[in-house]
Amino acid sequence: MKLLEERIRQDGIVIGDDILKVDRFLNHQMDPALFQAMAEEWKRQFAGDHVNKILTIEASGIGIACIVGLVFGCPVVFAKKSKTRNTPEECYMATVRSFTRGIISDVTVSKKYLGPSDRVLIIDDFMATGEAANGLISLVKEAGAHLCGVGIAIEKAFQQGGNALREEGIKVVSLARIGTMSESEGISFLD
């Protein structure tokens, strides 16, 4: 998606060879007009899949997922990274390692909000090694729901998470696929 690639080039900051800071428009300060354009592209890509539920993970993907839910006309559920006193006893759980934060979290979704009648599109802001997506996929499977696919705003294709999912037969639609990046050379995108 050229619009997203241009925004990454304009406002993204590369740190080292594997971190891309996009907090100016994607995951701290958010650009709803950009999110709307992204959501419309995912709607086009998943038009025949009869998506009736959007699933994301706490926290950076929530803003994007909400706009996607609005465009698809369906609810958005997010996997929580921490249990609270009001976390339901009946929940699905997966263990997820965050590439950016370098921590492992148990994520949960209430069984009230994900089940066999759901046709799920997973949405997230980034994909590196695919750990978050794999955790969410395991929640979908545990719920007996149908996985329509995975929508990613920015995929670091050089880290292979997206390719591994594609090899498993999972439909992955990444709107910007980074082939290489470095502080000195900048960013190159794949088609």
BALOBA-1460 file (C-alpha; in Angstrom, 3 decimals):
// residues 191
<rec num="1" residu="m" x="0.000" y="0.000" z="0.000"/>
<rec num="2" residu="k" x="1.849" y="3.028" z="-1.322"/>
<rec num="3" residu="l" x="0.157" y="5.465" z="1.084"/>
<rec num="4" residu="l" x="1.480" y="3.556" z="4.114"/>
<rec num="5" residu="e" x="4.939" y="3.092" z="2.572"/>
<rec num="6" residu="e" x="5.173" y="6.844" z="1.911"/>
<rec num="7" residu="r" x="4.158" y="7.593" z="5.492"/>
<rec num="8" residu="i" x="6.801" y="5.172" z="6.813"/>
<rec num="9" residu="r" x="9.466" y="6.858" z="4.683"/>
<rec num="10" residu="q" x="8.311" y="10.310" z="5.803"/>
<rec num="11" residu="d" x="7.775" y="9.734" z="9.533"/>
<rec num="12" residu="g" x="9.345" y="6.375" z="10.432"/>
<rec num="13" residu="i" x="12.630" y="6.167" z="12.297"/>
<rec num="14" residu="v" x="14.906" y="3.150" z="11.886"/>
<rec num="15" residu="i" x="16.821" y="2.122" z="14.993"/>
<rec num="16" residu="g" x="19.625" y="-0.357" z="14.326"/>
<rec num="17" residu="d" x="18.745" y="-3.033" z="11.771"/>
<rec num="18" residu="d" x="15.481" y="-4.339" z="13.221"/>
<rec num="19" residu="i" x="13.452" y="-1.639" z="15.004"/>
<rec num="20" residu="l" x="11.151" y="0.763" z="13.153"/>
<rec num="21" residu="k" x="9.645" y="3.528" z="15.247"/>
<rec num="22" residu="v" x="6.292" y="4.680" z="13.820"/>
<rec num="23" residu="d" x="4.813" y="6.248" z="16.923"/>
<rec num="24" residu="r" x="4.160" y="9.507" z="15.083"/>
<rec num="25" residu="f" x="1.254" y="7.987" z="13.121"/>
<rec num="26" residu="l" x="0.614" y="4.331" z="13.975"/>
<rec num="27" residu="n" x="0.984" y="3.308" z="17.592"/>
<rec num="28" residu="h" x="1.280" y="6.279" z="19.936"/>
<rec num="29" residu="q" x="-0.137" y="9.185" z="18.010"/>
<rec num="30" residu="m" x="-2.589" y="7.652" z="15.541"/>
<rec num="31" residu="d" x="-3.784" y="8.823" z="12.121"/>
<rec num="32" residu="p" x="-7.447" y="7.748" z="11.768"/>
<rec num="33" residu="a" x="-7.598" y="8.731" z="8.078"/>
<rec num="34" residu="l" x="-4.650" y="6.430" z="7.366"/>
<rec num="35" residu="f" x="-6.307" y="3.688" z="9.441"/>
<rec num="36" residu="q" x="-9.491" y="4.121" z="7.385"/>
<rec num="37" residu="a" x="-7.565" y="3.664" z="4.118"/>
<rec num="38" residu="m" x="-5.825" y="0.593" z="5.558"/>
<rec num="39" residu="a" x="-9.131" y="-0.879" z="6.733"/>
<rec num="40" residu="e" x="-10.679" y="-0.375" z="3.309"/>
<rec num="41" residu="e" x="-7.774" y="-2.231" z="1.694"/>
<rec num="42" residu="w" x="-8.181" y="-5.176" z="4.077"/>
<rec num="43" residu="k" x="-11.932" y="-5.131" z="3.390"/>
<rec num="44" residu="r" x="-11.142" y="-5.415" z="-0.332"/>
<rec num="45" residu="q" x="-8.608" y="-8.215" z="0.244"/>
<rec num="46" residu="f" x="-10.926" y="-10.239" z="2.522"/>
<rec num="47" residu="a" x="-14.224" y="-9.377" z="0.774"/>
<rec num="48" residu="g" x="-15.305" y="-12.977" z="0.151"/>
<rec num="49" residu="d" x="-14.336" y="-14.318" z="3.561"/>
<rec num="50" residu="h" x="-17.490" y="-13.243" z="5.470"/>
<rec num="51" residu="v" x="-15.475" y="-11.885" z="8.416"/>
<rec num="52" residu="n" x="-17.687" y="-11.354" z="11.468"/>
<rec num="53" residu="k" x="-15.065" y="-10.755" z="14.178"/>
<rec num="54" residu="i" x="-11.789" y="-8.823" z="14.348"/>
<rec num="55" residu="l" x="-9.150" y="-10.088" z="16.805"/>
<rec num="56" residu="t" x="-6.056" y="-8.172" z="17.897"/>
<rec num="57" residu="i" x="-3.658" y="-8.095" z="20.800"/>
<rec num="58" residu="e" x="-3.234" y="-5.478" z="23.496"/>
<rec num="59" residu="a" x="-2.246" y="-2.649" z="22.960"/>
<rec num="60" residu="s" x="-0.841" y="-1.097" z="19.775"/>
<rec num="61" residu="g" x="-3.158" y="-2.936" z="17.395"/>
<rec num="62" residu="i" x="-6.372" y="-1.855" z="19.124"/>
<rec num="63" residu="g" x="-6.744" y="1.513" z="17.380"/>
<rec num="64" residu="i" x="-6.259" y="0.033" z="13.927"/>
<rec num="65" residu="a" x="-8.519" y="-2.930" z="14.719"/>
<rec num="66" residu="c" x="-11.354" y="-0.641" z="15.824"/>
<rec num="67" residu="i" x="-11.361" y="1.164" z="12.483"/>
<rec num="68" residu="v" x="-11.201" y="-2.212" z="10.710"/>
<rec num="69" residu="g" x="-14.186" y="-3.397" z="12.756"/>
<rec num="70" residu="l" x="-16.085" y="-0.285" z="11.748"/>
<rec num="71" residu="v" x="-15.355" y="-0.866" z="8.048"/>
<rec num="72" residu="f" x="-16.256" y="-4.574" z="8.286"/>
<rec num="73" residu="g" x="-19.298" y="-3.820" z="10.441"/>
<rec num="74" residu="c" x="-18.345" y="-6.300" z="13.145"/>
<rec num="75" residu="p" x="-17.098" y="-6.403" z="16.749"/>
<rec num="76" residu="v" x="-13.450" y="-6.174" z="17.748"/>
<rec num="77" residu="v" x="-11.961" y="-8.377" z="20.480"/>
<rec num="78" residu="f" x="-8.494" y="-7.897" z="21.892"/>
<rec num="79" residu="a" x="-6.414" y="-10.461" z="23.709"/>
<rec num="80" residu="k" x="-5.460" y="-9.049" z="27.107"/>
<rec num="81" residu="k" x="-1.862" y="-9.313" z="28.234"/>
<rec num="82" residu="s" x="-2.550" y="-9.327" z="31.931"/>
<rec num="83" residu="k" x="-5.172" y="-10.816" z="34.182"/>
<rec num="84" residu="t" x="-7.140" y="-8.562" z="36.465"/>
<rec num="85" residu="r" x="-9.534" y="-9.321" z="39.290"/>
<rec num="86" residu="n" x="-12.418" y="-9.175" z="36.830"/>
<rec num="87" residu="t" x="-10.854" y="-11.464" z="34.195"/>
<rec num="88" residu="p" x="-13.374" y="-14.223" z="33.561"/>
<rec num="89" residu="e" x="-12.559" y="-17.725" z="34.691"/>
<rec num="90" residu="e" x="-13.682" y="-19.073" z="31.310"/>
<rec num="91" residu="c" x="-11.065" y="-17.829" z="28.863"/>
<rec num="92" residu="y" x="-8.744" y="-19.026" z="26.152"/>
<rec num="93" residu="m" x="-5.038" y="-18.472" z="26.823"/>
<rec num="94" residu="a" x="-1.848" y="-18.407" z="24.752"/>
<rec num="95" residu="t" x="1.749" y="-17.514" z="25.531"/>
<rec num="96" residu="v" x="3.252" y="-14.800" z="23.319"/>
<rec num="97" residu="r" x="6.767" y="-13.367" z="23.121"/>
<rec num="98" residu="s" x="6.974" y="-9.701" z="22.095"/>
<rec num="99" residu="f" x="9.837" y="-9.058" z="19.681"/>
<rec num="100" residu="t" x="9.907" y="-5.312" z="20.438"/>
<rec num="101" residu="r" x="9.607" y="-5.525" z="24.204"/>
<rec num="102" residu="g" x="11.507" y="-8.784" z="24.606"/>
<rec num="103" residu="i" x="9.014" y="-10.123" z="27.151"/>
<rec num="104" residu="i" x="6.731" y="-13.141" z="27.322"/>
<rec num="105" residu="s" x="3.056" y="-12.657" z="28.180"/>
<rec num="106" residu="d" x="0.096" y="-14.935" z="28.691"/>
<rec num="107" residu="v" x="-2.729" y="-13.429" z="26.640"/>
<rec num="108" residu="t" x="-6.380" y="-14.212" z="27.233"/>
<rec num="109" residu="v" x="-9.741" y="-13.854" z="25.504"/>
<rec num="110" residu="s" x="-13.023" y="-14.525" z="27.252"/>
<rec num="111" residu="k" x="-14.932" y="-17.507" z="25.912"/>
<rec num="112" residu="k" x="-17.975" y="-15.200" z="25.767"/>
<rec num="113" residu="y" x="-16.421" y="-13.257" z="22.884"/>
<rec num="114" residu="l" x="-14.876" y="-15.912" z="20.653"/>
<rec num="115" residu="g" x="-16.499" y="-19.147" z="19.556"/>
<rec num="116" residu="p" x="-17.290" y="-21.619" z="16.768"/>
<rec num="117" residu="s" x="-19.669" y="-19.286" z="14.910"/>
<rec num="118" residu="d" x="-16.955" y="-16.644" z="14.448"/>
<rec num="119" residu="r" x="-15.087" y="-15.993" z="11.195"/>
<rec num="120" residu="v" x="-12.012" y="-14.168" z="12.447"/>
<rec num="121" residu="l" x="-9.647" y="-11.701" z="10.859"/>
<rec num="122" residu="i" x="-6.569" y="-11.054" z="12.985"/>
<rec num="123" residu="i" x="-5.257" y="-7.482" z="12.772"/>
<rec num="124" residu="d" x="-1.986" y="-6.148" z="14.166"/>
<rec num="125" residu="d" x="0.323" y="-3.203" z="13.629"/>
<rec num="126" residu="f" x="3.591" y="-5.139" z="13.154"/>
<rec num="127" residu="m" x="4.804" y="-8.592" z="12.290"/>
<rec num="128" residu="a" x="8.410" y="-9.599" z="12.843"/>
<rec num="129" residu="t" x="8.886" y="-13.226" z="13.869"/>
<rec num="130" residu="g" x="5.144" y="-13.936" z="13.938"/>
<rec num="131" residu="e" x="4.918" y="-14.729" z="17.659"/>
<rec num="132" residu="a" x="1.880" y="-12.507" z="18.330"/>
<rec num="133" residu="a" x="0.049" y="-13.771" z="15.243"/>
<rec num="134" residu="n" x="0.765" y="-17.389" z="16.201"/>
<rec num="135" residu="g" x="-0.559" y="-16.769" z="19.708"/>
<rec num="136" residu="l" x="-3.763" y="-15.244" z="18.330"/>
<rec num="137" residu="i" x="-4.137" y="-18.069" z="15.817"/>
<rec num="138" residu="s" x="-3.920" y="-20.581" z="18.647"/>
<rec num="139" residu="l" x="-6.737" y="-18.721" z="20.451"/>
<rec num="140" residu="v" x="-8.892" y="-18.887" z="17.303"/>
<rec num="141" residu="k" x="-8.233" y="-22.628" z="16.989"/>
<rec num="142" residu="e" x="-8.928" y="-23.242" z="20.678"/>
<rec num="143" residu="a" x="-12.264" y="-21.443" z="20.298"/>
<rec num="144" residu="g" x="-13.195" y="-23.595" z="17.302"/>
<rec num="145" residu="a" x="-13.584" y="-20.416" z="15.216"/>
<rec num="146" residu="h" x="-12.684" y="-20.101" z="11.524"/>
<rec num="147" residu="l" x="-9.517" y="-18.136" z="10.732"/>
<rec num="148" residu="c" x="-10.088" y="-15.997" z="7.638"/>
<rec num="149" residu="g" x="-6.574" y="-14.595" z="7.717"/>
<rec num="150" residu="v" x="-4.141" y="-12.127" z="9.194"/>
<rec num="151" residu="g" x="-3.924" y="-8.427" z="8.321"/>
<rec num="152" residu="i" x="-0.688" y="-6.680" z="9.225"/>
<rec num="153" residu="a" x="0.071" y="-2.993" z="8.803"/>
<rec num="154" residu="i" x="3.874" y="-3.375" z="8.625"/>
<rec num="155" residu="e" x="5.631" y="-6.689" z="8.079"/>
<rec num="156" residu="k" x="9.379" y="-6.981" z="8.554"/>
<rec num="157" residu="a" x="9.635" y="-9.582" z="5.806"/>
<rec num="158" residu="f" x="13.334" y="-10.145" z="6.503"/>
<rec num="159" residu="q" x="12.367" y="-11.684" z="9.862"/>
<rec num="160" residu="q" x="10.281" y="-14.452" z="8.223"/>
<rec num="161" residu="g" x="7.185" y="-14.469" z="10.478"/>
<rec num="162" residu="g" x="4.815" y="-13.707" z="7.596"/>
<rec num="163" residu="n" x="6.445" y="-16.192" z="5.249"/>
<rec num="164" residu="a" x="6.194" y="-18.968" z="7.841"/>
<rec num="165" residu="l" x="2.439" y="-18.348" z="8.171"/>
<rec num="166" residu="r" x="1.997" y="-18.250" z="4.389"/>
<rec num="167" residu="e" x="3.809" y="-21.595" z="4.120"/>
<rec num="168" residu="e" x="1.199" y="-23.005" z="6.542"/>
<rec num="169" residu="g" x="-1.513" y="-21.907" z="4.097"/>
<rec num="170" residu="i" x="-2.657" y="-18.900" z="6.128"/>
<rec num="171" residu="k" x="-3.722" y="-15.846" z="4.147"/>
<rec num="172" residu="v" x="-1.527" y="-12.951" z="5.299"/>
<rec num="173" residu="v" x="-2.146" y="-9.476" z="3.905"/>
<rec num="174" residu="s" x="0.568" y="-7.038" z="4.917"/>
<rec num="175" residu="l" x="0.092" y="-3.487" z="3.688"/>
<rec num="176" residu="a" x="3.788" y="-2.590" z="3.834"/>
<rec num="177" residu="r" x="6.423" y="-5.331" z="3.558"/>
<rec num="178" residu="i" x="9.917" y="-4.246" z="4.516"/>
<rec num="179" residu="g" x="12.657" y="-6.120" z="2.680"/>
<rec num="180" residu="t" x="15.605" y="-4.402" z="4.339"/>
<rec num="181" residu="m" x="16.179" y="-1.570" z="6.748"/>
<rec num="182" residu="s" x="19.088" y="0.093" z="8.468"/>
<rec num="183" residu="e" x="19.857" y="3.475" z="9.977"/>
<rec num="184" residu="s" x="22.423" y="4.204" z="7.266"/>
<rec num="185" residu="e" x="20.638" y="2.767" z="4.190"/>
<rec num="186" residu="g" x="17.001" y="3.458" z="5.091"/>
<rec num="187" residu="i" x="14.131" y="1.155" z="4.119"/>
<rec num="188" residu="s" x="13.372" y="-0.933" z="1.049"/>
<rec num="189" residu="f" x="9.919" y="-2.387" z="0.482"/>
<rec num="190" residu="l" x="8.864" y="-5.616" z="-1.230"/>
<rec num="191" residu="d" x="5.919" y="-5.730" z="-3.617"/>
